Amino acid sequence: MKAYENGAKTLARAVSGACLSFALCVGLMPAAAFADEATAQDPTTIESASPDQPATDVVAPDADAEAETPSDAVAGALESGQPGQSNKPGQVSQEASAGAATPASDDAARANDEAAAAALAAEDAALAEAEGMLETQEVAGAYVEAWVTPDERDVQLWLRGVGGLAQEASFAVWSDAGGQNDIVWYGGAMLHDGSWLAHADRCATSGDHIVHVYAKINGVNQFIGEARFKLSDPPVADVSISESGNGYYVVKVSNISQPTGVVEVLVPTWTVAGGQDDLLWRNATPLEDGSWVCRIDANGHGAQDGLYASHVYVKQGSGVMTLVGARDYQMSCINYVYVTGGLGSGKRQVCIKNPTNAVVHVPTWSEANGQDDIVWYGAFDTNGPNGLVWVANIDCSRFKDAGRVISDIYVNNEQVGRIAYDVTQDDIIPARYRDMYNRVQGLNSASHLLLAADTNNCVVGVYEGSQGNWRPIHYFACSPGAWGTPSRKGIFTVGDKGYAFGTNVYTCYYYTQYSGDFLFHSILYNAGTRVVQDGRLGMHLSHGCIRLAIENAKWIYDNVPRGSRVLVF
């Protein structure tokens, strides 16, 4: 029976030893299990102000700290009969103690047990030695360093002395405070001198950090050593609301304590009633006195009334972001005015919140030359989900000058607000249409409308106004003549019109003649139907005519009078 038990134990030892060997080889065992081996390899912890000037403070592993050696782990796993598990130093498994106990009166049994124990101990030593060789396989001269630049914007992780022996180098980094719940792995790159380098750019916590380094040598991951570095303590700051008004408030962040400097200050804000469904992150602006300010507008939050919450985060040079304060503000948006629409879009929307029983007008002009291009826009009630919102749609192509634009807001003939915003040249005339715009300004027309077709860019422009003062009101995608059958180019006038023409194969609708057989007309349909035969636009396809979407061909047919000027180029 004892022989059977001893055989079973030996088998268990072999299995657990093989499992442990595999775990060590592939790097699955926690690096903390190799503290003694790391000490043997002298993986000193270095903090430095500069990679060119090594720090003088070297922190050696704590001599008083108890760490489980690989041999302890193997022996503990074998004695407990549970492969892969080990007892802490100074502890003995209850099962192991019970299995080893023998009656004091049975000397023969005791002798047999002692002999068996000696044999198993020899086995343990051999197995532990073999496993220890795998765990502690050293590369002569290899060591690990961690450098932090003074502004903490770069944390350099170095593995030196390995060179081309390693096929890969991996750096595991985590904060001492967080255990390994914030661990990040970085892959290293080998430099010309054989050193391996990685940059820890994803640290999320201040304070002490631990680095464990592994190298893959001959296809096997080896633990090389440990280093440490420290990031500055979290900053503190004063957060206040320095200014407020209808539909806005200003968050001010001052007296920031941060020796490595502040990269940016961010102010995420949301309306409390909706949870964080309208969460918006804003960047604060630095002032000369070292403080930062951030204007919080109701625009971006649906112009909602109610309680707003703003949190303030300071981003350090290391990239660590720290919450330094929070403020709430009760927002009121009665007659609040804001603008939507992006630069270059050609459109803006001037919005006013909560006028009741109102008639709303929005006169708007470019600032450059007084009010020489003023247009009075009417606003309409959208009755949006966050209350009554009136919107005036501003057509940027009607401005004569790019730059600052002013809109006044009148509610029931009483001015209640003014807002200024910017428009660009691309808002007025987008770059791809600028050549067409410049070409038509020197032309006259028998009507207030003019047509232009840019065959290279496959676009038709409709202009309203008069010579020298043409402004675009529509741009239509088109398909002009194919390269072998180009559209006729020049200056022409609108001639005959008709509902449809075609053959027994196709039909085109709403044609407008500009020169002989050259027409504006719809895309191709199956003969006598509205079933599209060829609806492609934006490419050179036709036998010389200019094809358009049927609704755009109809617009020209309905609105551009005979005799109107046509430019095709």
VMD Tcl script that draws the C-alpha trace (Angstrom):
set ca {
  {0.00 0.00 0.00}
  {2.88 2.40 0.87}
  {4.61 1.62 -2.41}
  {1.43 2.45 -4.27}
  {1.10 5.72 -2.37}
  {4.76 6.56 -3.01}
  {4.32 5.77 -6.70}
  {1.25 7.96 -6.88}
  {3.09 10.80 -5.20}
  {6.01 10.42 -7.60}
  {3.61 10.57 -10.57}
  {1.92 13.62 -9.12}
  {5.30 15.27 -8.72}
  {6.21 14.55 -12.33}
  {2.89 15.91 -13.63}
  {3.00 19.03 -11.51}
  {6.64 19.58 -12.42}
  {5.85 19.32 -16.13}
  {2.91 21.74 -15.79}
  {5.08 24.20 -13.90}
  {7.87 23.90 -16.48}
  {5.43 24.71 -19.27}
  {4.00 27.69 -17.35}
  {7.47 29.03 -16.72}
  {8.57 28.57 -20.33}
  {5.63 30.43 -21.80}
  {5.72 33.17 -19.19}
  {2.39 32.40 -17.56}
  {3.57 32.27 -13.94}
  {3.35 35.61 -12.08}
  {6.63 37.45 -12.07}
  {6.33 37.93 -8.32}
  {7.04 34.22 -7.89}
  {10.59 34.82 -9.08}
  {11.58 37.43 -6.48}
  {14.59 35.44 -5.26}
  {15.86 34.80 -8.77}
  {15.37 38.49 -9.59}
  {17.49 39.34 -6.55}
  {20.18 36.96 -7.72}
  {20.27 38.77 -11.05}
  {20.44 42.19 -9.30}
  {17.54 43.87 -11.18}
  {18.08 47.25 -9.52}
  {15.35 49.84 -9.53}
  {16.48 53.16 -10.99}
  {14.70 56.52 -11.14}
  {16.42 59.19 -13.17}
  {15.78 62.80 -14.06}
  {17.30 62.25 -17.47}
  {18.30 59.30 -19.64}
  {21.68 61.02 -20.10}
  {22.30 61.34 -16.35}
  {21.53 58.16 -14.38}
  {20.01 58.61 -10.97}
  {22.18 57.93 -7.95}
  {19.39 56.36 -5.90}
  {19.34 52.63 -6.36}
  {16.65 50.67 -4.54}
  {17.52 47.05 -3.91}
  {14.89 44.41 -3.18}
  {13.74 44.34 0.45}
  {16.02 41.92 2.24}
  {13.38 41.26 4.91}
  {10.63 40.40 2.48}
  {9.81 36.71 2.25}
  {9.24 35.42 -1.25}
  {8.39 31.97 -2.41}
  {11.22 30.46 -4.42}
  {10.53 28.23 -7.39}
  {11.71 25.25 -5.35}
  {9.25 26.15 -2.57}
  {6.46 26.38 -5.12}
  {7.24 22.97 -6.57}
  {7.69 21.31 -3.22}
  {4.54 22.93 -1.82}
  {2.51 21.78 -4.79}
  {3.80 18.23 -4.46}
  {3.32 17.94 -0.71}
  {-0.23 19.29 -0.90}
  {-1.08 16.88 -3.70}
  {-2.45 19.84 -5.73}
  {-0.34 20.54 -8.82}
  {0.00 24.23 -9.55}
  {-0.74 25.33 -5.93}
  {1.82 26.13 -3.25}
  {1.86 27.02 0.42}
  {3.08 30.39 1.61}
  {6.55 30.45 3.19}
  {6.45 29.12 6.72}
  {3.14 27.30 6.21}
  {2.52 23.57 5.81}
  {-0.52 22.08 4.18}
  {-2.84 20.28 6.65}
  {-3.24 17.44 4.18}
  {0.52 17.10 3.87}
  {0.87 17.01 7.66}
  {-1.82 14.38 8.01}
  {-0.30 12.22 5.30}
  {3.13 12.32 6.90}
  {2.00 11.39 10.45}
  {2.69 7.79 11.56}
  {2.05 5.90 14.83}
  {4.92 6.59 17.22}
  {4.97 2.94 18.32}
  {5.50 1.50 14.84}
  {9.31 1.80 14.46}
  {9.45 -0.32 11.33}
  {6.80 1.73 9.64}
  {8.58 4.87 10.74}
  {11.85 3.64 9.26}
  {10.15 2.74 6.00}
  {8.50 6.11 5.91}
  {11.78 7.89 6.62}
  {13.47 5.98 3.80}
  {10.62 6.79 1.45}
  {10.71 10.40 2.54}
  {14.45 10.57 1.89}
  {13.95 9.13 -1.58}
  {11.15 11.57 -2.29}
  {13.26 14.42 -0.93}
  {16.02 13.48 -3.34}
  {13.43 13.45 -6.12}
  {12.21 16.85 -4.97}
  {15.72 18.28 -5.01}
  {16.40 16.97 -8.50}
  {13.08 18.26 -9.81}
  {13.51 21.61 -8.06}
  {17.03 21.92 -9.51}
  {15.74 21.20 -13.00}
  {12.87 23.66 -12.63}
  {15.18 26.25 -11.10}
  {17.42 26.04 -14.13}
  {14.48 26.89 -16.35}
  {13.31 29.73 -14.15}
  {16.65 31.34 -13.50}
  {18.38 30.84 -16.83}
  {20.44 34.03 -16.85}
  {21.95 36.11 -19.62}
  {25.34 37.34 -18.47}
  {25.38 41.11 -18.10}
  {21.64 41.57 -18.70}
  {19.90 44.20 -16.59}
  {16.82 46.44 -16.58}
  {16.44 50.23 -16.16}
  {13.59 52.75 -16.09}
  {14.14 56.45 -16.84}
  {11.65 59.30 -16.36}
  {12.27 62.66 -18.06}
  {11.91 65.78 -15.85}
  {8.60 66.76 -17.45}
  {7.42 63.13 -17.16}
  {6.34 63.15 -20.79}
  {8.51 60.14 -21.52}
  {9.11 57.02 -19.43}
  {11.82 54.91 -21.03}
  {12.08 51.22 -20.22}
  {15.45 49.62 -21.04}
  {16.68 46.06 -21.29}
  {20.44 46.01 -21.72}
  {22.98 43.27 -22.22}
  {20.74 40.85 -24.15}
  {21.13 42.12 -27.68}
  {20.56 39.68 -30.51}
  {20.20 36.71 -28.14}
  {16.57 37.78 -27.68}
  {13.97 37.47 -30.39}
  {11.50 39.64 -28.43}
  {11.43 41.81 -25.30}
  {8.26 42.51 -23.32}
  {7.80 45.04 -20.50}
  {4.95 44.67 -17.99}
  {4.16 47.91 -16.09}
  {1.72 48.47 -13.24}
  {1.28 50.88 -10.35}
  {2.29 49.82 -6.88}
  {-0.96 51.19 -5.45}
  {-3.19 49.37 -7.89}
  {-1.58 45.97 -7.71}
  {-1.83 44.59 -11.21}
  {-5.32 45.86 -11.96}
  {-3.81 48.52 -14.24}
  {-1.09 46.41 -15.84}
  {-0.04 47.39 -19.36}
  {2.29 45.37 -21.60}
  {4.70 47.13 -23.96}
  {6.70 45.54 -26.75}
  {10.32 46.61 -26.97}
  {12.36 47.52 -30.04}
  {16.02 46.57 -30.37}
  {18.40 49.46 -31.03}
  {21.67 49.40 -32.96}
  {23.71 48.87 -29.76}
  {21.72 45.75 -28.84}
  {19.64 47.45 -26.14}
  {15.86 47.02 -26.10}
  {13.66 50.08 -25.52}
  {9.97 50.65 -24.83}
  {8.06 53.80 -23.87}
  {5.45 53.61 -21.10}
  {2.91 56.09 -22.44}
  {-0.28 54.63 -20.97}
  {0.25 55.05 -17.24}
  {-3.03 56.02 -15.60}
  {-1.88 56.43 -11.99}
  {0.57 58.62 -10.08}
  {3.12 57.26 -7.60}
  {5.39 54.21 -7.71}
  {5.33 51.83 -10.67}
  {6.86 48.38 -11.15}
  {8.39 47.05 -14.36}
  {8.97 43.36 -15.08}
  {10.92 42.48 -18.19}
  {10.86 39.25 -20.19}
  {12.99 38.21 -23.14}
  {12.23 35.43 -25.59}
  {15.47 33.45 -26.03}
  {15.53 30.39 -28.26}
  {11.76 30.54 -28.37}
  {11.36 30.51 -24.55}
  {10.19 33.51 -22.49}
  {12.67 34.28 -19.71}
  {12.11 36.64 -16.80}
  {15.12 39.00 -16.82}
  {14.53 41.41 -13.99}
  {12.64 44.27 -12.36}
  {12.88 48.05 -12.27}
  {10.83 50.79 -10.65}
  {9.96 54.40 -11.40}
  {7.82 57.07 -9.78}
  {5.43 59.62 -11.27}
  {4.58 62.85 -9.46}
  {1.89 62.91 -6.84}
  {-1.61 63.86 -8.06}
  {-2.21 67.59 -8.48}
  {-4.66 69.65 -6.47}
  {-6.41 72.81 -7.64}
  {-9.13 75.32 -6.84}
  {-12.26 75.05 -9.03}
  {-14.86 77.82 -9.18}
  {-17.46 79.41 -11.44}
  {-16.03 82.79 -12.38}
  {-18.78 84.07 -14.66}
  {-22.32 83.12 -15.63}
  {-25.26 84.39 -17.61}
  {-28.21 83.35 -19.70}
  {-27.32 79.99 -21.24}
  {-23.67 79.82 -20.13}
  {-21.19 79.76 -17.25}
  {-17.39 79.77 -16.98}
  {-15.42 77.22 -14.95}
  {-12.09 78.51 -13.62}
  {-9.26 76.24 -12.43}
  {-6.51 77.97 -10.45}
  {-3.63 77.30 -8.04}
  {-2.78 74.00 -9.71}
  {0.02 72.20 -7.84}
  {1.90 70.20 -10.44}
  {5.72 70.35 -10.52}
  {6.02 68.65 -13.90}
  {3.62 71.05 -15.57}
  {0.08 70.76 -16.88}
  {-0.50 69.40 -20.37}
  {-4.20 70.20 -20.54}
  {-7.28 70.73 -18.43}
  {-10.51 69.02 -19.46}
  {-14.02 69.76 -18.26}
  {-16.60 67.03 -19.01}
  {-20.12 68.41 -18.55}
  {-23.64 66.99 -18.69}
  {-27.18 67.81 -17.63}
  {-28.04 66.00 -14.41}
  {-31.64 65.24 -15.38}
  {-30.55 63.16 -18.37}
  {-27.76 61.28 -16.67}
  {-24.77 61.55 -18.98}
  {-26.64 61.13 -22.25}
  {-25.38 64.57 -23.34}
  {-21.85 64.27 -21.89}
  {-19.48 66.67 -23.67}
  {-15.73 67.00 -22.99}
  {-14.38 70.54 -23.38}
  {-10.78 71.76 -23.28}
  {-10.01 74.66 -20.98}
  {-7.90 77.61 -22.14}
  {-4.75 78.63 -20.21}
  {-4.36 82.21 -18.94}
  {-1.17 84.14 -18.29}
  {-1.56 83.85 -14.51}
  {-1.42 80.04 -14.69}
  {-5.14 79.48 -14.29}
  {-7.39 77.82 -16.87}
  {-10.94 78.74 -17.93}
  {-13.64 76.84 -19.81}
  {-16.91 78.33 -21.04}
  {-19.87 75.96 -20.73}
  {-22.69 76.80 -23.14}
  {-26.11 75.24 -23.20}
  {-25.45 74.70 -26.89}
  {-24.20 71.13 -27.13}
  {-26.69 70.08 -24.48}
  {-29.84 70.79 -26.45}
  {-30.16 74.22 -24.81}
  {-31.73 72.49 -21.83}
  {-32.70 74.32 -18.65}
  {-31.84 72.75 -15.31}
  {-28.86 71.56 -13.28}
  {-25.54 71.09 -15.12}
  {-22.59 69.14 -13.68}
  {-18.98 69.94 -14.63}
  {-15.99 67.85 -13.50}
  {-12.42 69.08 -13.89}
  {-9.48 66.84 -14.82}
  {-5.84 67.92 -14.93}
  {-3.58 66.01 -17.30}
  {0.03 65.75 -16.15}
  {3.12 65.49 -18.32}
  {3.04 61.72 -17.84}
  {-0.43 61.57 -19.35}
  {-2.07 60.75 -16.02}
  {-5.42 62.51 -15.64}
  {-6.59 63.44 -12.14}
  {-10.00 64.68 -11.00}
  {-9.32 67.91 -9.07}
  {-12.82 69.24 -8.52}
  {-16.43 69.60 -9.65}
  {-19.07 72.32 -9.84}
  {-22.81 72.36 -10.51}
  {-24.77 75.21 -12.07}
  {-28.49 75.85 -12.46}
  {-28.82 76.85 -16.10}
  {-31.55 79.12 -17.46}
  {-31.98 79.40 -21.23}
  {-34.84 81.87 -21.73}
  {-34.09 83.78 -24.96}
  {-30.76 81.94 -25.17}
  {-29.20 82.36 -28.64}
  {-26.75 79.92 -30.22}
  {-25.47 78.92 -33.66}
  {-25.07 75.49 -35.23}
  {-23.49 74.40 -38.52}
  {-19.81 73.72 -39.24}
  {-17.20 75.80 -41.01}
  {-17.25 75.23 -44.73}
  {-20.77 73.77 -44.74}
  {-22.25 76.85 -46.43}
  {-25.08 76.93 -43.90}
  {-25.63 78.16 -40.34}
  {-28.59 77.86 -38.06}
  {-29.24 80.72 -35.65}
  {-31.37 79.36 -32.82}
  {-33.23 81.07 -29.99}
  {-34.65 79.16 -27.01}
  {-38.03 79.74 -25.41}
  {-39.62 82.90 -26.85}
  {-43.37 82.47 -26.31}
  {-46.17 83.73 -28.56}
  {-43.45 85.05 -30.81}
  {-42.70 86.31 -34.26}
  {-38.92 85.98 -34.70}
  {-36.71 87.75 -37.24}
  {-32.94 87.45 -37.63}
  {-31.26 90.21 -39.69}
  {-27.75 89.02 -40.60}
  {-24.74 90.61 -42.32}
  {-20.98 90.30 -42.74}
  {-19.01 92.73 -40.61}
  {-16.38 93.70 -43.20}
  {-18.37 96.38 -45.05}
  {-21.10 97.43 -42.70}
  {-24.51 96.12 -43.67}
  {-24.08 96.13 -47.44}
  {-25.16 92.47 -47.62}
  {-27.78 92.41 -44.84}
  {-30.54 89.81 -45.22}
  {-33.58 89.54 -42.96}
  {-34.35 85.92 -42.21}
  {-37.56 84.69 -40.67}
  {-37.29 82.01 -37.99}
  {-39.62 79.06 -37.61}
  {-40.75 77.19 -34.52}
  {-39.26 73.69 -34.27}
  {-40.95 72.93 -30.91}
  {-38.03 70.59 -30.19}
  {-37.79 67.96 -27.47}
  {-36.06 70.32 -25.01}
  {-38.55 73.16 -25.31}
  {-39.55 75.79 -27.80}
  {-36.67 76.52 -30.20}
  {-36.89 78.91 -33.15}
  {-34.44 78.48 -36.04}
  {-33.34 80.82 -38.84}
  {-31.46 79.10 -41.69}
  {-28.60 81.33 -42.83}
  {-27.39 80.93 -46.43}
  {-23.67 81.75 -46.32}
  {-23.44 82.18 -50.09}
  {-25.30 85.47 -49.68}
  {-22.43 87.08 -47.75}
  {-20.08 89.26 -49.77}
  {-17.16 88.81 -47.39}
  {-15.76 85.94 -45.37}
  {-14.90 86.51 -41.71}
  {-17.06 87.76 -38.85}
  {-20.83 87.67 -39.30}
  {-23.44 89.25 -37.02}
  {-27.02 88.16 -36.42}
  {-29.50 90.21 -34.39}
  {-32.54 88.49 -32.91}
  {-35.88 90.23 -32.76}
  {-38.83 88.71 -30.92}
  {-42.12 90.49 -31.59}
  {-40.15 93.44 -33.02}
  {-38.03 93.78 -29.85}
  {-34.30 92.99 -29.99}
  {-33.49 90.33 -27.39}
  {-30.02 89.27 -28.45}
  {-27.07 89.38 -30.83}
  {-24.59 86.72 -31.77}
  {-21.38 86.83 -33.83}
  {-19.78 83.89 -35.62}
  {-17.35 83.17 -38.45}
  {-17.83 82.13 -42.06}
  {-15.04 81.10 -44.40}
  {-14.51 81.57 -48.10}
  {-15.48 77.91 -48.49}
  {-18.81 78.75 -46.85}
  {-19.47 81.47 -49.40}
  {-18.02 79.73 -52.47}
  {-16.65 76.19 -51.95}
  {-13.25 75.72 -53.56}
  {-14.49 73.33 -56.26}
  {-17.04 75.91 -57.41}
  {-14.83 78.98 -57.18}
  {-13.62 78.84 -60.79}
  {-17.21 78.67 -62.04}
  {-18.20 81.57 -59.78}
  {-15.42 83.78 -61.09}
  {-16.21 82.93 -64.73}
  {-19.90 83.89 -64.57}
  {-19.43 87.30 -62.91}
  {-18.54 88.97 -66.24}
  {-21.65 87.61 -68.05}
  {-25.06 89.18 -68.52}
  {-28.39 87.41 -68.96}
  {-31.80 88.23 -70.33}
  {-33.29 86.98 -67.07}
  {-32.35 87.04 -63.39}
  {-30.97 83.48 -63.74}
  {-27.85 82.05 -65.38}
  {-26.72 78.46 -65.95}
  {-23.11 77.25 -65.91}
  {-21.79 73.73 -66.56}
  {-18.31 72.66 -65.48}
  {-17.69 69.56 -67.61}
  {-14.43 68.66 -65.87}
  {-15.99 68.55 -62.40}
  {-19.36 67.29 -63.72}
  {-21.46 69.96 -62.01}
  {-24.11 72.47 -63.11}
  {-24.47 75.75 -61.22}
  {-27.59 77.92 -61.15}
  {-26.92 81.59 -60.39}
  {-29.28 84.41 -59.45}
  {-28.63 88.13 -59.74}
  {-27.05 90.22 -62.46}
  {-23.73 90.87 -64.17}
  {-20.97 91.24 -61.58}
  {-23.31 90.18 -58.80}
  {-24.21 86.57 -59.54}
  {-24.66 84.33 -56.50}
  {-25.12 80.56 -56.58}
  {-28.47 79.17 -55.53}
  {-28.10 75.53 -56.70}
  {-25.39 73.05 -57.63}
  {-26.45 69.90 -59.51}
  {-24.34 66.83 -60.23}
  {-24.36 65.99 -63.95}
  {-22.96 63.64 -66.60}
  {-21.72 65.62 -69.63}
  {-20.54 64.20 -72.96}
  {-18.15 61.26 -73.11}
  {-14.57 62.02 -74.07}
  {-15.22 60.91 -77.67}
  {-18.49 62.89 -77.88}
  {-17.93 65.97 -75.70}
  {-20.52 68.57 -74.79}
  {-20.35 71.75 -76.85}
  {-18.48 74.49 -74.91}
  {-18.95 78.25 -75.04}
  {-21.48 80.94 -74.16}
  {-25.07 80.25 -75.23}
  {-28.70 81.06 -74.37}
  {-31.62 78.88 -73.36}
  {-33.75 77.86 -76.33}
  {-36.58 75.37 -76.75}
  {-37.95 73.15 -74.00}
  {-39.93 69.94 -73.97}
  {-41.35 67.27 -71.72}
  {-39.71 64.20 -73.29}
  {-37.78 62.78 -76.22}
  {-36.16 59.47 -77.05}
  {-36.27 56.27 -79.12}
  {-37.87 52.85 -78.83}
  {-35.02 52.01 -76.43}
  {-34.89 54.96 -74.00}
  {-36.72 58.14 -72.96}
  {-35.33 61.36 -71.41}
  {-37.53 63.88 -69.63}
  {-37.62 67.67 -69.11}
  {-35.16 68.85 -71.72}
  {-33.87 72.43 -72.07}
  {-31.93 73.34 -75.23}
  {-28.78 75.44 -75.00}
  {-27.26 74.93 -78.50}
  {-28.72 72.98 -81.46}
  {-29.01 69.34 -80.44}
  {-27.19 69.94 -77.16}
  {-29.59 69.82 -74.22}
  {-29.95 69.68 -70.46}
  {-32.19 66.69 -69.70}
  {-32.85 63.86 -67.28}
  {-30.99 60.58 -66.96}
  {-32.03 57.71 -69.27}
  {-35.20 55.70 -68.62}
  {-36.58 52.65 -70.39}
  {-38.67 53.81 -73.35}
  {-41.97 55.36 -72.28}
  {-41.46 54.54 -68.56}
  {-39.97 55.89 -65.37}
  {-37.84 52.77 -64.97}
  {-34.21 53.94 -64.78}
  {-32.03 52.54 -67.52}
  {-28.84 54.47 -66.70}
  {-28.87 56.71 -63.64}
  {-25.15 57.40 -63.37}
  {-24.04 60.98 -62.64}
  {-20.67 62.61 -62.04}
  {-18.97 61.02 -65.06}
  {-18.58 61.60 -68.82}
  {-21.23 59.40 -70.44}
  {-23.51 61.15 -72.91}
  {-23.35 61.82 -76.66}
  {-22.96 65.55 -75.89}
  {-26.03 66.47 -73.81}
  {-25.81 67.19 -70.09}
  {-27.71 64.63 -68.03}
  {-29.22 65.50 -64.64}
  {-31.32 63.87 -61.95}
  {-34.92 64.15 -63.14}
  {-35.93 66.56 -60.34}
  {-33.06 68.91 -61.25}
  {-33.83 68.73 -64.97}
  {-37.42 69.62 -64.08}
  {-36.29 72.57 -61.93}
  {-34.39 74.06 -64.89}
  {-37.31 73.28 -67.23}
  {-39.76 75.01 -64.86}
  {-37.70 78.01 -63.70}
  {-35.02 79.12 -66.18}
  {-36.63 81.29 -68.91}
  {-35.75 81.20 -72.59}
  {-32.99 83.67 -73.40}
  {-31.19 83.08 -70.11}
  {-27.41 82.93 -70.39}
  {-25.64 79.53 -70.41}
  {-21.91 78.98 -69.92}
  {-20.42 75.56 -70.67}
  {-16.69 75.10 -70.09}
}
mol new
graphics top color blue
foreach p $ca { graphics top sphere $p radius 0.5 }
foreach p [lrange $ca 0 end-1] q [lrange $ca 1 end] { graphics top cylinder $p $q radius 0.2 }
display resetview
